[in-house]
Amino acid sequence: MGDGIVERMTELEEAVRRAVDALTRLREQNSGLRREVRRLTDERKHVLGQVDGLLKDIAKLELDRVQE
């Protein structure tokens, strides 16, 4: 019976190591995904600013055309 306990403890220790490795990988992936979200958020703000500028230019051109 003692051998069974030792074997089970060894299996449990290996399972714990695998779980720790998996958590480490997931944390690294999560960190990378957070950086990507920040980058995409900044890019989105930049594009929205450009679109807003274009819409203002179009509105100004339309206003100038109507006033002519």
mmCIF file as gemmi writes it, N, C-alpha and C atoms, coordinates in Angstrom:
data_model
loop_
_atom_site.group_PDB
_atom_site.id
_atom_site.type_symbol
_atom_site.label_atom_id
_atom_site.label_alt_id
_atom_site.label_comp_id
_atom_site.label_asym_id
_atom_site.label_entity_id
_atom_site.label_seq_id
_atom_site.pdbx_PDB_ins_code
_atom_site.Cartn_x
_atom_site.Cartn_y
_atom_site.Cartn_z
_atom_site.occupancy
_atom_site.B_iso_or_equiv
_atom_site.pdbx_formal_charge
_atom_site.auth_seq_id
_atom_site.auth_asym_id
_atom_site.pdbx_PDB_model_num
ATOM 1 N N . MET Axp A 1 ? 0.816 -1.187 0 1 0 ? 1 A 1
ATOM 2 C CA . MET Axp A 1 ? 0 0 0 1 0 ? 1 A 1
ATOM 3 C C . MET Axp A 1 ? 0.86 1.251 0 1 0 ? 1 A 1
ATOM 4 N N . GLY Axp A 2 ? 2.005 1.206 0.612 1 0 ? 2 A 1
ATOM 5 C CA . GLY Axp A 2 ? 2.899 2.355 0.638 1 0 ? 2 A 1
ATOM 6 C C . GLY Axp A 2 ? 3.379 2.743 -0.747 1 0 ? 2 A 1
ATOM 7 N N . ASP Axp A 3 ? 3.644 1.738 -1.597 1 0 ? 3 A 1
ATOM 8 C CA . ASP Axp A 3 ? 4.087 2.014 -2.968 1 0 ? 3 A 1
ATOM 9 C C . ASP Axp A 3 ? 3.009 2.746 -3.756 1 0 ? 3 A 1
ATOM 10 N N . GLY Axp A 4 ? 1.749 2.368 -3.52 1 0 ? 4 A 1
ATOM 11 C CA . GLY Axp A 4 ? 0.634 3.01 -4.208 1 0 ? 4 A 1
ATOM 12 C C . GLY Axp A 4 ? 0.54 4.479 -3.847 1 0 ? 4 A 1
ATOM 13 N N . ILE Axp A 5 ? 0.773 4.798 -2.598 1 0 ? 5 A 1
ATOM 14 C CA . ILE Axp A 5 ? 0.724 6.19 -2.147 1 0 ? 5 A 1
ATOM 15 C C . ILE Axp A 5 ? 1.864 6.988 -2.775 1 0 ? 5 A 1
ATOM 16 N N . VAL Axp A 6 ? 3.06 6.39 -2.814 1 0 ? 6 A 1
ATOM 17 C CA . VAL Axp A 6 ? 4.212 7.066 -3.413 1 0 ? 6 A 1
ATOM 18 C C . VAL Axp A 6 ? 3.96 7.325 -4.896 1 0 ? 6 A 1
ATOM 19 N N . GLU Axp A 7 ? 3.423 6.307 -5.58 1 0 ? 7 A 1
ATOM 20 C CA . GLU Axp A 7 ? 3.118 6.479 -7.006 1 0 ? 7 A 1
ATOM 21 C C . GLU Axp A 7 ? 2.067 7.567 -7.207 1 0 ? 7 A 1
ATOM 22 N N . ARG Axp A 8 ? 1.056 7.567 -6.371 1 0 ? 8 A 1
ATOM 23 C CA . ARG Axp A 8 ? -0.013 8.566 -6.484 1 0 ? 8 A 1
ATOM 24 C C . ARG Axp A 8 ? 0.529 9.967 -6.209 1 0 ? 8 A 1
ATOM 25 N N . MET Axp A 9 ? 1.401 10.098 -5.222 1 0 ? 9 A 1
ATOM 26 C CA . MET Axp A 9 ? 2.013 11.394 -4.911 1 0 ? 9 A 1
ATOM 27 C C . MET Axp A 9 ? 2.869 11.872 -6.084 1 0 ? 9 A 1
ATOM 28 N N . THR Axp A 10 ? 3.592 10.951 -6.704 1 0 ? 10 A 1
ATOM 29 C CA . THR Axp A 10 ? 4.407 11.305 -7.863 1 0 ? 10 A 1
ATOM 30 C C . THR Axp A 10 ? 3.515 11.791 -9.003 1 0 ? 10 A 1
ATOM 31 N N . GLU Axp A 11 ? 2.412 11.085 -9.233 1 0 ? 11 A 1
ATOM 32 C CA . GLU Axp A 11 ? 1.469 11.511 -10.276 1 0 ? 11 A 1
ATOM 33 C C . GLU Axp A 11 ? 0.89 12.881 -9.955 1 0 ? 11 A 1
ATOM 34 N N . LEU Axp A 12 ? 0.553 13.088 -8.707 1 0 ? 12 A 1
ATOM 35 C CA . LEU Axp A 12 ? -0.006 14.377 -8.28 1 0 ? 12 A 1
ATOM 36 C C . LEU Axp A 12 ? 1.003 15.506 -8.467 1 0 ? 12 A 1
ATOM 37 N N . GLU Axp A 13 ? 2.252 15.273 -8.106 1 0 ? 13 A 1
ATOM 38 C CA . GLU Axp A 13 ? 3.301 16.28 -8.289 1 0 ? 13 A 1
ATOM 39 C C . GLU Axp A 13 ? 3.48 16.617 -9.771 1 0 ? 13 A 1
ATOM 40 N N . GLU Axp A 14 ? 3.441 15.611 -10.625 1 0 ? 14 A 1
ATOM 41 C CA . GLU Axp A 14 ? 3.561 15.851 -12.07 1 0 ? 14 A 1
ATOM 42 C C . GLU Axp A 14 ? 2.372 16.644 -12.586 1 0 ? 14 A 1
ATOM 43 N N . ALA Axp A 15 ? 1.183 16.311 -12.094 1 0 ? 15 A 1
ATOM 44 C CA . ALA Axp A 15 ? -0.018 17.044 -12.504 1 0 ? 15 A 1
ATOM 45 C C . ALA Axp A 15 ? 0.073 18.505 -12.068 1 0 ? 15 A 1
ATOM 46 N N . VAL Axp A 16 ? 0.591 18.728 -10.874 1 0 ? 16 A 1
ATOM 47 C CA . VAL Axp A 16 ? 0.747 20.097 -10.38 1 0 ? 16 A 1
ATOM 48 C C . VAL Axp A 16 ? 1.756 20.853 -11.242 1 0 ? 16 A 1
ATOM 49 N N . ARG Axp A 17 ? 2.868 20.221 -11.604 1 0 ? 17 A 1
ATOM 50 C CA . ARG Axp A 17 ? 3.863 20.863 -12.474 1 0 ? 17 A 1
ATOM 51 C C . ARG Axp A 17 ? 3.26 21.224 -13.824 1 0 ? 17 A 1
ATOM 52 N N . ARG Axp A 18 ? 2.483 20.29 -14.385 1 0 ? 18 A 1
ATOM 53 C CA . ARG Axp A 18 ? 1.835 20.577 -15.677 1 0 ? 18 A 1
ATOM 54 C C . ARG Axp A 18 ? 0.859 21.75 -15.547 1 0 ? 18 A 1
ATOM 55 N N . ALA Axp A 19 ? 0.133 21.792 -14.447 1 0 ? 19 A 1
ATOM 56 C CA . ALA Axp A 19 ? -0.82 22.886 -14.226 1 0 ? 19 A 1
ATOM 57 C C . ALA Axp A 19 ? -0.089 24.222 -14.098 1 0 ? 19 A 1
ATOM 58 N N . VAL Axp A 20 ? 1.021 24.227 -13.386 1 0 ? 20 A 1
ATOM 59 C CA . VAL Axp A 20 ? 1.816 25.455 -13.235 1 0 ? 20 A 1
ATOM 60 C C . VAL Axp A 20 ? 2.358 25.898 -14.59 1 0 ? 20 A 1
ATOM 61 N N . ASP Axp A 21 ? 2.849 24.96 -15.385 1 0 ? 21 A 1
ATOM 62 C CA . ASP Axp A 21 ? 3.345 25.285 -16.729 1 0 ? 21 A 1
ATOM 63 C C . ASP Axp A 21 ? 2.23 25.863 -17.593 1 0 ? 21 A 1
ATOM 64 N N . ALA Axp A 22 ? 1.052 25.253 -17.512 1 0 ? 22 A 1
ATOM 65 C CA . ALA Axp A 22 ? -0.081 25.741 -18.298 1 0 ? 22 A 1
ATOM 66 C C . ALA Axp A 22 ? -0.475 27.146 -17.862 1 0 ? 22 A 1
ATOM 67 N N . LEU Axp A 23 ? -0.5 27.399 -16.559 1 0 ? 23 A 1
ATOM 68 C CA . LEU Axp A 23 ? -0.829 28.738 -16.054 1 0 ? 23 A 1
ATOM 69 C C . LEU Axp A 23 ? 0.194 29.768 -16.503 1 0 ? 23 A 1
ATOM 70 N N . THR Axp A 24 ? 1.447 29.386 -16.499 1 0 ? 24 A 1
ATOM 71 C CA . THR Axp A 24 ? 2.504 30.298 -16.948 1 0 ? 24 A 1
ATOM 72 C C . THR Axp A 24 ? 2.305 30.662 -18.411 1 0 ? 24 A 1
ATOM 73 N N . ARG Axp A 25 ? 2.034 29.664 -19.242 1 0 ? 25 A 1
ATOM 74 C CA . ARG Axp A 25 ? 1.781 29.922 -20.668 1 0 ? 25 A 1
ATOM 75 C C . ARG Axp A 25 ? 0.563 30.81 -20.855 1 0 ? 25 A 1
ATOM 76 N N . LEU Axp A 26 ? -0.5 30.538 -20.107 1 0 ? 26 A 1
ATOM 77 C CA . LEU Axp A 26 ? -1.721 31.339 -20.23 1 0 ? 26 A 1
ATOM 78 C C . LEU Axp A 26 ? -1.489 32.784 -19.804 1 0 ? 26 A 1
ATOM 79 N N . ARG Axp A 27 ? -0.697 32.984 -18.76 1 0 ? 27 A 1
ATOM 80 C CA . ARG Axp A 27 ? -0.383 34.359 -18.326 1 0 ? 27 A 1
ATOM 81 C C . ARG Axp A 27 ? 0.399 35.102 -19.403 1 0 ? 27 A 1
ATOM 82 N N . GLU Axp A 28 ? 1.354 34.41 -20.015 1 0 ? 28 A 1
ATOM 83 C CA . GLU Axp A 28 ? 2.129 35.037 -21.088 1 0 ? 28 A 1
ATOM 84 C C . GLU Axp A 28 ? 1.231 35.38 -22.279 1 0 ? 28 A 1
ATOM 85 N N . GLN Axp A 29 ? 0.349 34.46 -22.631 1 0 ? 29 A 1
ATOM 86 C CA . GLN Axp A 29 ? -0.575 34.723 -23.733 1 0 ? 29 A 1
ATOM 87 C C . GLN Axp A 29 ? -1.502 35.882 -23.397 1 0 ? 29 A 1
ATOM 88 N N . ASN Axp A 30 ? -1.983 35.901 -22.163 1 0 ? 30 A 1
ATOM 89 C CA . ASN Axp A 30 ? -2.877 36.967 -21.724 1 0 ? 30 A 1
ATOM 90 C C . ASN Axp A 30 ? -2.173 38.318 -21.801 1 0 ? 30 A 1
ATOM 91 N N . SER Axp A 31 ? -0.927 38.345 -21.387 1 0 ? 31 A 1
ATOM 92 C CA . SER Axp A 31 ? -0.151 39.58 -21.442 1 0 ? 31 A 1
ATOM 93 C C . SER Axp A 31 ? -0.006 40.049 -22.89 1 0 ? 31 A 1
ATOM 94 N N . GLY Axp A 32 ? 0.294 39.125 -23.786 1 0 ? 32 A 1
ATOM 95 C CA . GLY Axp A 32 ? 0.415 39.469 -25.202 1 0 ? 32 A 1
ATOM 96 C C . GLY Axp A 32 ? -0.903 39.968 -25.77 1 0 ? 32 A 1
ATOM 97 N N . LEU Axp A 33 ? -1.995 39.329 -25.369 1 0 ? 33 A 1
ATOM 98 C CA . LEU Axp A 33 ? -3.308 39.76 -25.853 1 0 ? 33 A 1
ATOM 99 C C . LEU Axp A 33 ? -3.667 41.146 -25.328 1 0 ? 33 A 1
ATOM 100 N N . ARG Axp A 34 ? -3.3 41.427 -24.092 1 0 ? 34 A 1
ATOM 101 C CA . ARG Axp A 34 ? -3.571 42.768 -23.548 1 0 ? 34 A 1
ATOM 102 C C . ARG Axp A 34 ? -2.796 43.841 -24.313 1 0 ? 34 A 1
ATOM 103 N N . ARG Axp A 35 ? -1.551 43.541 -24.653 1 0 ? 35 A 1
ATOM 104 C CA . ARG Axp A 35 ? -0.766 44.495 -25.451 1 0 ? 35 A 1
ATOM 105 C C . ARG Axp A 35 ? -1.411 44.71 -26.808 1 0 ? 35 A 1
ATOM 106 N N . GLU Axp A 36 ? -1.887 43.629 -27.412 1 0 ? 36 A 1
ATOM 107 C CA . GLU Axp A 36 ? -2.534 43.719 -28.72 1 0 ? 36 A 1
ATOM 108 C C . GLU Axp A 36 ? -3.822 44.541 -28.637 1 0 ? 36 A 1
ATOM 109 N N . VAL Axp A 37 ? -4.582 44.358 -27.569 1 0 ? 37 A 1
ATOM 110 C CA . VAL Axp A 37 ? -5.811 45.138 -27.388 1 0 ? 37 A 1
ATOM 111 C C . VAL Axp A 37 ? -5.47 46.625 -27.246 1 0 ? 37 A 1
ATOM 112 N N . ARG Axp A 38 ? -4.434 46.948 -26.48 1 0 ? 38 A 1
ATOM 113 C CA . ARG Axp A 38 ? -4.029 48.364 -26.339 1 0 ? 38 A 1
ATOM 114 C C . ARG Axp A 38 ? -3.603 48.942 -27.684 1 0 ? 38 A 1
ATOM 115 N N . ARG Axp A 39 ? -2.843 48.155 -28.451 1 0 ? 39 A 1
ATOM 116 C CA . ARG Axp A 39 ? -2.393 48.623 -29.763 1 0 ? 39 A 1
ATOM 117 C C . ARG Axp A 39 ? -3.582 48.859 -30.687 1 0 ? 39 A 1
ATOM 118 N N . LEU Axp A 40 ? -4.507 47.909 -30.702 1 0 ? 40 A 1
ATOM 119 C CA . LEU Axp A 40 ? -5.681 48.052 -31.566 1 0 ? 40 A 1
ATOM 120 C C . LEU Axp A 40 ? -6.575 49.2 -31.111 1 0 ? 40 A 1
ATOM 121 N N . THR Axp A 41 ? -6.67 49.418 -29.813 1 0 ? 41 A 1
ATOM 122 C CA . THR Axp A 41 ? -7.458 50.537 -29.298 1 0 ? 41 A 1
ATOM 123 C C . THR Axp A 41 ? -6.847 51.864 -29.75 1 0 ? 41 A 1
ATOM 124 N N . ASP Axp A 42 ? -5.53 51.974 -29.655 1 0 ? 42 A 1
ATOM 125 C CA . ASP Axp A 42 ? -4.853 53.192 -30.109 1 0 ? 42 A 1
ATOM 126 C C . ASP Axp A 42 ? -5.04 53.385 -31.61 1 0 ? 42 A 1
ATOM 127 N N . GLU Axp A 43 ? -4.932 52.294 -32.368 1 0 ? 43 A 1
ATOM 128 C CA . GLU Axp A 43 ? -5.114 52.373 -33.818 1 0 ? 43 A 1
ATOM 129 C C . GLU Axp A 43 ? -6.546 52.798 -34.149 1 0 ? 43 A 1
ATOM 130 N N . ARG Axp A 44 ? -7.502 52.258 -33.423 1 0 ? 44 A 1
ATOM 131 C CA . ARG Axp A 44 ? -8.913 52.618 -33.636 1 0 ? 44 A 1
ATOM 132 C C . ARG Axp A 44 ? -9.124 54.104 -33.381 1 0 ? 44 A 1
ATOM 133 N N . LYS Axp A 45 ? -8.559 54.627 -32.293 1 0 ? 45 A 1
ATOM 134 C CA . LYS Axp A 45 ? -8.692 56.054 -31.997 1 0 ? 45 A 1
ATOM 135 C C . LYS Axp A 45 ? -8.096 56.897 -33.116 1 0 ? 45 A 1
ATOM 136 N N . HIS Axp A 46 ? -6.961 56.47 -33.628 1 0 ? 46 A 1
ATOM 137 C CA . HIS Axp A 46 ? -6.302 57.195 -34.721 1 0 ? 46 A 1
ATOM 138 C C . HIS Axp A 46 ? -7.184 57.206 -35.968 1 0 ? 46 A 1
ATOM 139 N N . VAL Axp A 47 ? -7.729 56.047 -36.319 1 0 ? 47 A 1
ATOM 140 C CA . VAL Axp A 47 ? -8.582 55.949 -37.509 1 0 ? 47 A 1
ATOM 141 C C . VAL Axp A 47 ? -9.849 56.771 -37.319 1 0 ? 47 A 1
ATOM 142 N N . LEU Axp A 48 ? -10.43 56.721 -36.128 1 0 ? 48 A 1
ATOM 143 C CA . LEU Axp A 48 ? -11.627 57.523 -35.874 1 0 ? 48 A 1
ATOM 144 C C . LEU Axp A 48 ? -11.336 59.012 -36.008 1 0 ? 48 A 1
ATOM 145 N N . GLY Axp A 49 ? -10.166 59.434 -35.572 1 0 ? 49 A 1
ATOM 146 C CA . GLY Axp A 49 ? -9.77 60.823 -35.732 1 0 ? 49 A 1
ATOM 147 C C . GLY Axp A 49 ? -9.657 61.204 -37.199 1 0 ? 49 A 1
ATOM 148 N N . GLN Axp A 50 ? -9.09 60.305 -37.99 1 0 ? 50 A 1
ATOM 149 C CA . GLN Axp A 50 ? -8.971 60.57 -39.429 1 0 ? 50 A 1
ATOM 150 C C . GLN Axp A 50 ? -10.347 60.64 -40.09 1 0 ? 50 A 1
ATOM 151 N N . VAL Axp A 51 ? -11.225 59.715 -39.74 1 0 ? 51 A 1
ATOM 152 C CA . VAL Axp A 51 ? -12.576 59.706 -40.307 1 0 ? 51 A 1
ATOM 153 C C . VAL Axp A 51 ? -13.317 60.975 -39.905 1 0 ? 51 A 1
ATOM 154 N N . ASP Axp A 52 ? -13.179 61.364 -38.659 1 0 ? 52 A 1
ATOM 155 C CA . ASP Axp A 52 ? -13.831 62.589 -38.19 1 0 ? 52 A 1
ATOM 156 C C . ASP Axp A 52 ? -13.331 63.792 -38.988 1 0 ? 52 A 1
ATOM 157 N N . GLY Axp A 53 ? -12.025 63.864 -39.206 1 0 ? 53 A 1
ATOM 158 C CA . GLY Axp A 53 ? -11.463 64.955 -40.005 1 0 ? 53 A 1
ATOM 159 C C . GLY Axp A 53 ? -12.003 64.951 -41.428 1 0 ? 53 A 1
ATOM 160 N N . LEU Axp A 54 ? -12.096 63.786 -42.031 1 0 ? 54 A 1
ATOM 161 C CA . LEU Axp A 54 ? -12.64 63.68 -43.387 1 0 ? 54 A 1
ATOM 162 C C . LEU Axp A 54 ? -14.098 64.113 -43.428 1 0 ? 54 A 1
ATOM 163 N N . LEU Axp A 55 ? -14.874 63.704 -42.456 1 0 ? 55 A 1
ATOM 164 C CA . LEU Axp A 55 ? -16.287 64.092 -42.421 1 0 ? 55 A 1
ATOM 165 C C . LEU Axp A 55 ? -16.44 65.607 -42.261 1 0 ? 55 A 1
ATOM 166 N N . LYS Axp A 56 ? -15.599 66.215 -41.463 1 0 ? 56 A 1
ATOM 167 C CA . LYS Axp A 56 ? -15.638 67.677 -41.31 1 0 ? 56 A 1
ATOM 168 C C . LYS Axp A 56 ? -15.269 68.365 -42.617 1 0 ? 56 A 1
ATOM 169 N N . ASP Axp A 57 ? -14.254 67.832 -43.307 1 0 ? 57 A 1
ATOM 170 C CA . ASP Axp A 57 ? -13.869 68.407 -44.608 1 0 ? 57 A 1
ATOM 171 C C . ASP Axp A 57 ? -14.999 68.278 -45.618 1 0 ? 57 A 1
ATOM 172 N N . ILE Axp A 58 ? -15.658 67.129 -45.632 1 0 ? 58 A 1
ATOM 173 C CA . ILE Axp A 58 ? -16.779 66.921 -46.555 1 0 ? 58 A 1
ATOM 174 C C . ILE Axp A 58 ? -17.914 67.889 -46.224 1 0 ? 58 A 1
ATOM 175 N N . ALA Axp A 59 ? -18.215 68.032 -44.949 1 0 ? 59 A 1
ATOM 176 C CA . ALA Axp A 59 ? -19.284 68.944 -44.532 1 0 ? 59 A 1
ATOM 177 C C . ALA Axp A 59 ? -18.947 70.374 -44.941 1 0 ? 59 A 1
ATOM 178 N N . LYS Axp A 60 ? -17.692 70.76 -44.79 1 0 ? 60 A 1
ATOM 179 C CA . LYS Axp A 60 ? -17.274 72.112 -45.182 1 0 ? 60 A 1
ATOM 180 C C . LYS Axp A 60 ? -17.411 72.293 -46.695 1 0 ? 60 A 1
ATOM 181 N N . LEU Axp A 61 ? -16.998 71.295 -47.464 1 0 ? 61 A 1
ATOM 182 C CA . LEU Axp A 61 ? -17.12 71.384 -48.92 1 0 ? 61 A 1
ATOM 183 C C . LEU Axp A 61 ? -18.575 71.484 -49.341 1 0 ? 61 A 1
ATOM 184 N N . GLU Axp A 62 ? -19.453 70.715 -48.691 1 0 ? 62 A 1
ATOM 185 C CA . GLU Axp A 62 ? -20.879 70.773 -48.994 1 0 ? 62 A 1
ATOM 186 C C . GLU Axp A 62 ? -21.453 72.142 -48.648 1 0 ? 62 A 1
ATOM 187 N N . LEU Axp A 63 ? -21.046 72.694 -47.524 1 0 ? 63 A 1
ATOM 188 C CA . LEU Axp A 63 ? -21.513 74.015 -47.105 1 0 ? 63 A 1
ATOM 189 C C . LEU Axp A 63 ? -21.049 75.074 -48.075 1 0 ? 63 A 1
ATOM 190 N N . ASP Axp A 64 ? -19.799 74.992 -48.516 1 0 ? 64 A 1
ATOM 191 C CA . ASP Axp A 64 ? -19.277 75.95 -49.495 1 0 ? 64 A 1
ATOM 192 C C . ASP Axp A 64 ? -20.043 75.832 -50.818 1 0 ? 64 A 1
ATOM 193 N N . ARG Axp A 65 ? -20.376 74.597 -51.225 1 0 ? 65 A 1
ATOM 194 C CA . ARG Axp A 65 ? -21.1 74.398 -52.483 1 0 ? 65 A 1
ATOM 195 C C . ARG Axp A 65 ? -22.508 74.961 -52.376 1 0 ? 65 A 1
ATOM 196 N N . VAL Axp A 66 ? -23.153 74.788 -51.225 1 0 ? 66 A 1
ATOM 197 C CA . VAL Axp A 66 ? -24.527 75.291 -51.037 1 0 ? 66 A 1
ATOM 198 C C . VAL Axp A 66 ? -24.518 76.819 -51.033 1 0 ? 66 A 1
ATOM 199 N N . GLN Axp A 67 ? -23.492 77.422 -50.502 1 0 ? 67 A 1
ATOM 200 C CA . GLN Axp A 67 ? -23.446 78.89 -50.4 1 0 ? 67 A 1
ATOM 201 C C . GLN Axp A 67 ? -23.116 79.545 -51.726 1 0 ? 67 A 1
ATOM 202 N N . GLU Axp A 68 ? -22.645 78.793 -52.668 1 0 ? 68 A 1
ATOM 203 C CA . GLU Axp A 68 ? -22.293 79.387 -53.967 1 0 ? 68 A 1
ATOM 204 C C . GLU Axp A 68 ? -23.495 79.705 -54.784 1 0 ? 68 A 1
